[in-house]
Amino acid sequence: MPAVVRGGSRVTAKPRAKAPASPTRRPTAKAEGSRASLTPKHILMIAAGVLTVTLVVTLATGGRGQLIADGVASGVDHSIGDAGFRLAAVQVKGASRLATPDILSAAGIHKDQPLMGLDLAAVKGRIEAVGWVKEAQVSRVLPDTLLISVQERRQLAVWQHKGRSVVIDDEGKTIPEADPARFSGLPLVVGEGGDTHAGEILPLLAQRPQLMSRLEALVRVDDRRWDLRLKDGALIQLPSIDEERALGRLERLEQRTRVLALGFERIDLRNPDTVAVRPRASQTLAPTTPPVDGV
């Protein structure tokens, strides 16, 4: 540096001595373990704080504040995830083997996303939109599990209408995800209105296992009444009202004549005062068969 002369004196500037470097401080064990030491209680306290800040900022600054609050919440959410509260497992309760994959797909969740940031109401809504599901509950199980509990719709019958077959529940609602080919054990219901009225007639038939075992299909006629088509081609015509009483008359006839075992072409139960039986063309009733009118 050049010499500086003041008042006749020559002074040479000396170089400034460097300050000794501060020693690098290593993080303590406490600092290193701070994130891992978060407990569920701490998480809930943080979440509550974030909600409070979000509400205050939003009320104070309007839409711009909402953006700020969302950013704060997102940052805290990722911090919580870094502490280990990320989704690692999903438990589904109350669902069948067939329904579970559709439920998990509709939930719209993925592994390792922050558990505390999940919108449980939205997940519940997506799950309840699945045809299998009547009702759902979704909850967190800290530190890393989501619990999905569902009430599955009871598969009642396969409904066939206009060339299309679908599985319906006991309220007549369609279960779109259910493949009818995999439910061959369910009763077959045919015709317009069969879906909404199947829940009324099938419990009555279920109380009569001998008749139910012979049933091929329930055919809805003019959306007013039922025809029962049996596996041997026979037809039982029920009235439009009081089907239970008509089925009781059929039971009494069966006890007296074994008509179901003998076979027939048609039994007409539409008249409340008469049971009309039409034998097959190659068949006549045995002489001991009592009259069926008035049964």
C-alpha positions, 0 to 999 in steps of 0.5 A: 500500500502507498505511504500516506503523509499527514502533517509532515509525518510519514506513516506506512499503513500496516496490513490488518491482521486476520481474525482467527477462524472460528472452529467448525461446530459439529451438530450435537446428538440432540440436534441430529435426533431432533426430527426423529424425536417427534411423537404423535403428540408433537405432530398433533400440536404442530397440526393444530398450530398450522390450522390456527395460523392458516385461519388467522392469515386467511381472515386477515389477508383474503385470497393472497393469505390463503396461498401463504397459508397453503404454503406454510401447511405444505412445508409443515406437512413435508417436515412431518413426513421427513420425521417418519409419518409417511404412508407405509400400509393400508388396512381394508376391513369389511370388504370382500376379496373381489371388492378390495382392489377397486376400493384401493384404486378409488382411494387415490393414495400412494406409498410414502405420501405424508400421512397427516396431509391426507384429506380423509373426507375426500378419500372417504367420498371416493371410496363411497363412489365405488359400487361395492361400498354402502358406507365407509370410514377412513382414519389414520393409525400413527405413525404410518397406516391408513385404516379403511373400514367399509360396509359392503353392499349385499349382492342379491341377484343378477338382473337381466334387462334389454340384453344386459346383465348386472349384479344388484344389491338388496336395494336394487342398486347396480354394482358396476364393478361386479362381474355377473359371470362370477355370481352364478350362484345368485338368483336370476331376475329378468325384466323391467322393474325386476331390480327394484322389486327383487328385494321384496320377493326373494326373501319370501322364496328363501323361506321355501328352499325346496321351491328355491332350489328348482328356480331358474329365473324370476320374470317380472311381467309388465312391472306388476307381478312375477312369473317363476320359471323353474329349471324343468321349464315349468311356470308358476304365475303369481298374483300382483298382490299378496305373493306370500299368501299365494306361495302358502297355497302352493306349499299346501298343494305340494304337501298334498300332491307333490306337484313340484316333484311330479312336474307340470307345465303351469300353475296359475296362482293369480286368482285368490280363490283358485289354484289351476294346474296344467299338466304337461302334454304327455302327462295326466294327473293320478286318479288319487290326486285331489282337486286343486280348486280352492286349495 
